[in-house]
Amino acid sequence: MEEKAFNVPNSITGIRLMGVPATIWFMLENHWAVATWVFLIAASTDGLDGYLARKLKQCTAIGAALDTVTDKALCLSVLMVLTSFKLVPVWVALAIVTRDAVIVVGALAYRGMAGHLEIQPTLLGKTNTVGEFAMLALVLGHQAGIVPGEDWVRPMFWLVFATTVASGMQYVWVWGNKARHQSGN
């Protein structure tokens, strides 16, 4: 059966992808409140497209790939701009970028070895993603004057750092075991 790439969930993901350059532009133009709301709308539709894809039985390979790329584009681009403005510490940004790079390199290596790859996010990985989005939304909101940030900023950075490192180590461990079992067959 042929997948229908143009469907409601994939359209929502496409709209979310358009929120990436919009958010960055508003940040660079110092329109922090607008950037915050565009980011929140884009981030909040992340679960909606997946839910609708499952509910409407419209899951597609292109949708799954586009969803992942859109999440990373939104998170990493906002993270880089906030870090360049010294609103997020470099050590937090480096942990996030390193984790994502290790996962991508590991996935490509596994796919090269096994010939296929079906990544299922772990609960810790999903928790980390939610934490990253929350941290970015709160930093944006604080910069916009929408939320106070003095009490939560430092603990939030440490929480995201900890879940980033832990989930990265978990993915390495899980996929390292799968690779060892795969090579043993």
N, C-alpha and C positions, 0 to 999 in steps of 0.2 A: 504494500500500500504506500502510495506516494505521500510525503509530508507536505502539508500546506504551510509554507513559510510565512505568508501574510495572514495573520490571524490576530485576534484581540490581545492575547498575552505578548506576542512579539511586537505588536504596535506599541504597547505600553512600555516595553523595554526600549524601543526606538525613541520614544518621547523622553524617557529617562536619560538616554544617551545624549540627547540634545541639551539636557540640563547641565552637562559637564562644562562645555565651553561658556554657557550662560553664567554659571556660578563663578567660574574663573574670571570672566570679564567683569562681573559686578565686584568681585574682590579687588581686582586690580584698579578699578575706578573708585575704590573706597565707598562703595554702596553696600556696606556690611549687612544692613537689615534685609535688603533684597536678596543678597547672596545667601543669607541664612535661610530665608524662606524657600528659595529655589532649591537649595541643597536639601532641606527637609522634605520637600515634595518629592524630589528625585529619590532620596533615600527611602522614603516611606512606600514608594511604589515597588520597591524591590520584592517584598513579600507578595504583593498583589499579583504581579505577573505570574509568579510561580504557582500561587494558589489557583488562579484562573486556568493556567495551562493544565493542571491536574484535574480540576473540577469540570472543565469543558472537554477534557480528553484531547487537548491540542498541544501536547508536549512534542517538541521538535528538536533535532540536533542543533539546528541553527539558533533556536531560541535559547537552549542551554548554554551554548558558546557565547552568544551575544549577551546573555545575562551576566556571565562571569566577567567578560571583558568590560561591560558597562560598570559593574561594581568596582572593579580595579581601577578603571579610568577615573571614576568619580572620587574614590577614596584617595588614590595616589596623587592626583592632580591637586586636589584641595590640600592634602597634606604637604605637598611640596611648596605651594604658595604660602601656607601658614608658617611653615618652617623658614622660608626665605624672609618672612616678615618678623621672625624670631618670636612667634606666638606659640609654636610647638618646639620643644627642645630637639636638637639634632639627634641625640641618642635615641629618642622615641622613633623618629623618622627612619633612622638607620636600621633599627630593629624590624620595623614593618617592611621596609624595602628588602632587607636581607632575607627575611622569612619568605616573602613572596618570590624572590629570585631562587631561593633554594627549592621551593615547591615546584616552580616552573622547570628548572633544570632537572630536578629529580623525576618529574612527570615525563619530560621528553626522553630522558635516559631509560626509564621503565618502558615507555612506548616503543623505543627503538629495540629494546631487548625482547619484550613480550609481543609486540606487534599490535597491541590494543591497550586501551586505557579507559577505565571508567572510574572516575574519582567520585567518591561519596564523601561530602564534608562530614567531619566529626562534630560532636556536640561542642567540644572545646574550640574547634575552628569556627563554628557558627557563633559561639559566645564571643570569640575574639573579634569577629567581623562586626557584631552588634556594638561591642565596646569601642572599636575604632570609629564607627559612624557616630556613636553618641559623643565621644570625645571631640570629634571634628565639629559636630553640631553645637556643642556647648562652647567651644572656643570661638566659633563664628558668632554665636549668640552673645557671648561676653564682649567680643570686639564691637558688636552692634549696639551694646548697651541694653540688650533685651533680658539677659540673665546676669546675676552677679556671679563672679567666678573666683573670688579670693580664697574661699574655703575648699573648693573641690578641685582646683586646677592641678596642683601637685599630686594629690592622691590619684586622680584620674590618669595622669601620665604614667605613674607607677603601675596602676592596674592594667592599663593597655600594654605597657612594656612586658609585664609578667605573663599575661595571656598570650601575647605575641610569641615570646620565647617558648613558653610551654606548648602552644599549639604547633609551632614549627618543629620542636623536638618530637612531638607526637606523630606528625606526618612523616618525619624521617624514620622513626621507629617502625610505624605501620607499613610504610612502603618499602623500607629496607627488608623487613620480614617477608613481604610479598615477593620481592625480587629474589631473595635467597631461596624461597620455595619454588619460584618459577624456574630458576636456573638449576634446581635439583631435579626437576621433572624431565 
